[in-house]
């Protein structure tokens, strides 16, 4: 039955590839996803979805089935910008290029991560078309927004305001068609030192905030080197990604200096432990530096502002969980081989789905992480087809598991 699902997906490969080409050709930076959301909503209706909703934040949710058990597939439809256009040397970022001879689609967002969105929309529609939706399942396919700017914010809204709490969520972020079940968390932190400005011709009259920051920068570099690796997600990291200062003029001593930290969080690390280790640095104490976890409060494309702290928790679920084992069986049945089971390097909406709300989450997506945020972004058309078949198979396999205890 599952192998037949893969054959059915192959029959729909051209339609799926053209759909992805269409949605990649619609630019959709974070908070500017309205056009692509509306386009996909119409496509869902034509594909026979039982219900299609655009929520208050602008997330697109399509439902198939009406059973008591709820599962969901998630993929974000926003993208990063194109960066330096001169680096796009093989194909332009827009419109998308579909090259059947090469078996690829090129364009900004094809891998990160409209490919997963397209495959899930088509895979679950195929399940309905074939009359194979498990009777006890309600399946939601979500095209979420603002992930690139604030991963997980969309699902904070979906869970807290939409009250959609599935038994499991399959993230369709790129995994090279491997099964992922967790990743490190992250947070964004600023450290600020204060000084006293004076004329640059006599710097001894002031107190240079940049000089105070110098020792802190060295201590943070050392801190990163000493953070221990932790199983199964590996080592946490901290790096300085931006530095700025203020002064009355370029002929004056700096009266403030601020650094921006990208802190990746492994098992056992969280907001409290990470802030505490920064406060304990001798240079931070000596400079009486201020430490601040940043917040995000940017309007979505609908105009909604849904503020949140830029703390994105670490998460993983056990490899022997029913969610992962269902995914493994689905893969084996569909493709006749064992999958690779692993973890993401980057961060996904799983930080809120599983990290905040404890909803089990797995990952399976077409495309490779290395093409995310990369010029000449590409995806294999064959991967789209395999992902669509897997999503349909996973729904059928997961329906065989006992409902979770309440």
C-alpha positions in Angstrom: 0.0 0.0 0.0 2.7 2.5 1.0 4.9 1.6 -2.1 1.9 2.4 -4.2 1.7 5.8 -2.5 5.1 6.6 -3.9 4.0 5.5 -7.3 0.9 7.8 -7.0 3.2 10.7 -5.9 5.3 10.2 -9.1 2.1 10.6 -11.2 1.7 14.0 -9.6 5.3 15.1 -9.9 4.9 17.6 -12.8 1.9 19.3 -11.1 3.9 19.5 -7.8 7.0 20.9 -9.4 5.0 23.5 -11.3 3.2 24.5 -8.1 6.5 25.0 -6.3 7.8 27.0 -9.3 4.8 29.2 -9.0 5.1 29.9 -5.2 8.8 30.4 -5.3 8.3 33.0 -8.0 6.2 35.0 -5.6 8.6 37.0 -3.3 7.6 36.5 0.4 10.0 38.0 2.9 9.0 37.8 6.5 5.9 39.9 7.2 5.3 40.2 3.5 3.8 36.7 2.8 0.3 37.9 1.9 0.5 37.2 -1.9 1.9 33.7 -1.6 -0.5 32.8 1.3 -3.5 33.8 -0.8 -2.2 31.9 -3.9 -1.7 28.7 -1.8 -5.1 29.1 -0.2 -6.8 29.0 -3.6 -4.6 26.0 -4.6 -5.7 24.2 -1.4 -9.3 24.7 -2.3 -8.8 23.4 -5.9 -7.1 20.3 -4.5 -10.1 19.5 -2.4 -9.2 20.5 1.1 -12.2 20.3 3.5 -11.4 23.7 5.1 -9.0 26.5 4.3 -8.3 29.2 6.8 -6.0 32.2 7.0 -5.7 33.1 10.7 -5.2 36.5 12.3 -1.5 36.4 12.0 -1.6 35.4 8.4 -0.8 31.7 8.7 -2.5 29.4 6.2 -4.2 26.3 7.6 -5.8 23.6 5.4 -7.7 20.7 6.9 -8.5 17.3 5.5 -10.5 14.8 7.5 -12.6 15.1 10.6 -11.5 12.5 13.0 -10.9 12.9 16.8 -7.1 12.6 16.6 -5.4 15.7 15.2 -2.0 15.8 13.5 -0.3 18.6 11.6 2.4 19.3 9.0 4.2 22.6 9.2 6.3 24.6 6.8 7.1 28.3 6.7 6.4 30.2 3.5 8.5 33.3 4.3 12.1 33.6 3.0 15.2 35.6 3.7 16.2 38.3 1.2 18.4 37.5 -1.9 21.6 39.1 -0.5 24.2 40.2 -3.1 22.6 39.6 -6.5 26.0 39.2 -8.1 26.4 35.9 -6.2 23.4 34.4 -8.1 25.6 33.2 -10.9 23.6 30.3 -12.3 19.9 31.2 -12.0 18.1 34.3 -10.7 16.3 34.3 -7.4 13.1 35.4 -9.1 11.2 34.1 -11.0 11.9 30.5 -10.2 13.5 28.3 -12.8 12.2 24.8 -13.4 14.9 22.7 -15.3 13.4 19.3 -16.1 16.6 18.1 -17.8 18.6 18.8 -14.6 15.7 17.7 -12.4 15.8 20.8 -10.3 14.0 24.0 -9.4 16.1 27.1 -8.6 15.1 30.3 -6.8 15.0 32.0 -3.4 13.0 29.8 -1.0 12.8 26.6 -3.0 14.6 24.7 -0.3 14.1 27.0 2.7 11.4 26.2 2.7 8.6 26.3 0.1 9.6 22.8 -1.1 8.4 21.2 2.1 5.2 23.3 2.0 4.4 22.3 -1.5 5.1 18.6 -0.9 2.9 18.5 2.2 0.0 20.3 0.5 0.2 17.9 -2.4 0.9 14.8 -0.3 -2.1 15.2 2.0 -4.4 16.2 -0.9 -3.3 13.0 -2.6 -4.3 11.0 0.4 -7.8 12.4 0.2 -8.0 12.0 -3.5 -7.2 8.3 -3.1 -9.8 7.9 -0.4 -7.1 6.8 2.1 -7.4 9.4 4.9 -7.6 7.4 8.2 -11.1 7.8 9.6 -9.9 8.8 13.1 -7.6 11.6 11.9 -7.9 15.3 11.3 -4.9 16.5 9.3 -3.9 20.1 9.2 -1.3 21.4 6.7 0.1 24.7 7.8 2.0 27.3 5.8 3.3 29.5 8.6 4.7 33.0 8.5 7.5 35.1 10.1 9.7 32.1 10.8 12.8 33.6 9.4 12.6 36.6 11.7 11.2 34.8 14.7 11.1 31.0 14.6 8.2 29.5 16.5 6.2 32.7 16.8 3.6 31.5 14.3 3.0 28.4 16.4 2.8 30.4 19.6 -0.2 32.1 17.9 -1.7 28.9 16.5 -1.6 27.1 19.8 -2.5 30.0 22.1 -5.0 31.8 19.9 -6.2 29.2 17.4 -6.3 26.5 20.1 -4.9 23.9 17.6 -2.9 21.4 19.7 -2.0 18.4 17.5 -0.8 15.0 18.8 2.3 15.4 16.6 3.6 18.0 14.1 5.8 17.0 11.2 8.1 19.9 10.3 8.8 20.0 6.6 12.0 22.0 6.9 14.9 20.5 4.8 16.4 17.4 6.2 17.9 15.7 3.0 15.0 13.3 3.3 16.3 12.1 6.7 14.1 11.9 9.8 15.0 14.5 12.5 13.8 14.6 16.0 15.3 17.7 17.6 17.8 20.5 17.5 19.6 23.0 19.7 17.7 26.0 20.9 18.9 29.6 20.6 18.6 33.1 22.1 19.5 36.6 21.1 21.2 38.7 23.8 22.7 42.2 23.9 25.4 43.3 26.3 25.9 47.1 26.8 28.7 49.0 28.4 28.3 52.7 29.4 31.0 55.4 29.4 31.3 59.1 29.4 31.9 61.0 26.2 34.4 63.8 25.8 36.3 65.5 22.9 38.5 63.0 21.0 41.5 65.3 21.4 41.7 64.6 25.1 40.3 61.1 25.6 41.6 60.9 29.2 38.8 63.2 30.2 36.2 60.6 29.3 35.5 56.9 29.9 35.5 54.9 26.7 32.7 52.3 26.6 34.4 50.5 23.7 37.5 49.9 25.8 35.3 48.4 28.5 33.8 46.1 26.0 37.1 44.8 24.8 37.7 42.5 27.7 34.1 41.3 27.5 34.7 40.3 23.9 37.8 38.3 24.9 35.9 36.6 27.7 33.0 35.6 25.4 35.5 34.0 22.9 36.9 32.0 25.8 33.5 31.1 27.1 32.6 29.6 23.7 35.7 27.4 23.8 34.8 26.0 27.3 31.2 25.2 26.7 31.0 21.4 27.0 29.4 19.1 24.4 26.2 17.4 25.6 24.6 14.3 24.1 22.6 14.0 21.9 22.6 17.5 20.4 26.3 18.4 20.8 27.9 21.6 22.0 26.2 24.9 22.8 27.9 27.9 21.3 28.1 31.7 21.7 29.3 34.2 19.1 29.3 37.9 18.7 27.4 38.8 15.5 27.3 42.6 15.7 28.9 45.5 17.5 27.9 49.1 17.6 28.7 52.2 19.7 27.4 55.7 20.3 29.1 59.0 20.8 28.2 62.7 20.2 30.4 62.7 17.1 33.2 60.8 15.3 35.5 63.2 17.1 34.4 62.0 20.6 34.9 59.2 23.0 32.2 56.5 22.8 29.6 56.8 25.6 28.1 53.3 25.0 29.0 50.1 23.2 26.7 47.2 22.5 27.4 43.7 21.2 24.8 41.2 19.9 25.2 37.6 20.8 23.9 34.5 19.0 23.7 31.9 21.7 23.0 28.3 20.6 21.6 26.1 23.5 22.3 22.4 23.9 20.7 20.0 26.4 20.5 21.5 29.9 21.0 25.1 28.8 18.3 27.6 28.9 17.7 31.4 29.3 18.5 31.5 33.0 21.7 29.5 32.8 23.0 31.4 29.8 22.3 34.8 31.3 23.9 33.7 34.6 27.1 32.5 32.9 27.5 35.9 31.2 26.8 37.8 34.5 29.6 35.7 36.1 32.2 36.9 33.6 34.8 39.0 35.4 34.9 41.6 32.6 31.1 42.0 32.7 31.2 42.5 36.5 34.1 44.9 36.3 32.3 47.0 33.6 28.9 46.8 35.3 27.6 45.8 31.9 23.9 45.5 31.1 22.6 42.1 29.8 19.3 42.0 27.9 17.4 39.2 26.2 15.9 40.8 23.2 12.2 40.9 22.2 10.4 40.6 18.8 7.4 42.8 18.1 7.2 43.2 14.3 3.7 43.4 12.6 2.8 40.4 10.4 1.5 40.9 6.9 -2.0 41.2 8.4 -0.8 44.0 10.7 -1.0 41.9 13.9 1.8 42.4 16.4 2.3 39.4 18.7 5.3 40.2 20.9 7.6 37.5 22.2 11.0 37.1 23.8 13.9 36.0 21.5 14.4 32.8 23.5 13.9 29.6 21.5 14.1 26.5 23.7 16.1 23.4 22.9 14.0 20.3 22.2 14.3 16.7 21.2 12.1 13.6 21.5 13.3 10.0 22.1 14.2 7.9 19.1 11.9 5.2 20.4 8.9 7.5 20.6 5.8 6.5 18.6 6.3 9.6 16.5 9.8 8.7 15.4 9.1 5.0 15.0 6.0 5.7 12.9 8.2 7.9 10.7 10.8 5.1 10.3 8.1 2.5 9.4 6.6 5.0 6.9 9.9 5.5 5.3 10.7 1.8 5.1 7.3 0.9 3.6 7.5 3.7 1.1 11.1 3.3 -0.1 12.2 -0.2 0.9 15.2 1.0 2.9 16.1 2.3 6.3 16.2 6.0 6.9 18.9 8.1 8.5 17.6 9.4 11.9 19.4 12.5 13.1 19.1 16.2 14.2 19.0 19.6 12.6 22.0 22.0 12.8 19.8 25.1 12.5 16.6 26.1 14.3 12.9 25.6 13.3 9.4 26.2 14.5 10.0 23.2 16.7 11.3 25.6 19.4 7.7 26.5 20.2 5.9 23.4 19.0 7.9 21.0 21.2 10.3 23.3 23.1 7.5 25.6 24.6 4.3 23.5 24.4 5.6 19.9 24.6 3.9 18.8 21.4 6.0 16.0 19.9 7.6 17.1 16.7 9.6 15.3 14.0 11.3 16.6 10.9 11.3 15.3 7.3 11.8 17.6 4.3 13.0 17.8 0.8 16.2 19.7 0.1 19.5 20.2 2.0 20.3 22.5 4.9 23.4 23.8 3.1 21.2 25.6 0.5 19.3 27.6 3.1 20.1 31.3 2.9 22.5 30.5 0.1 22.8 32.1 -3.4 21.8 29.8 -6.3 19.4 28.0 -4.0 18.1 24.8 -5.5 16.0 21.7 -4.8 15.7 18.3 -6.5 12.3 17.6 -8.0 12.6 13.9 -7.1 13.0 14.9 -3.5 9.6 16.8 -3.6 7.9 13.6 -4.8 9.5 11.4 -2.2 8.5 13.9 0.5 4.9 14.0 -0.7 4.7 10.2 -0.5 6.3 10.1 2.9 3.8 12.7 4.4 0.9 10.6 3.2 2.5 7.4 4.5 3.3 8.9 7.8 -0.3 9.9 8.4 -1.4 6.3 7.7 1.3 4.8 9.9 0.8 7.2 12.8 -3.0 6.5 12.8 -2.1 2.9 13.8 -0.5 4.0 17.0 -2.6 4.2 20.2 -3.9 7.7 21.1 -1.8 9.4 23.7 -3.0 9.2 27.3 -4.8 12.3 28.5 
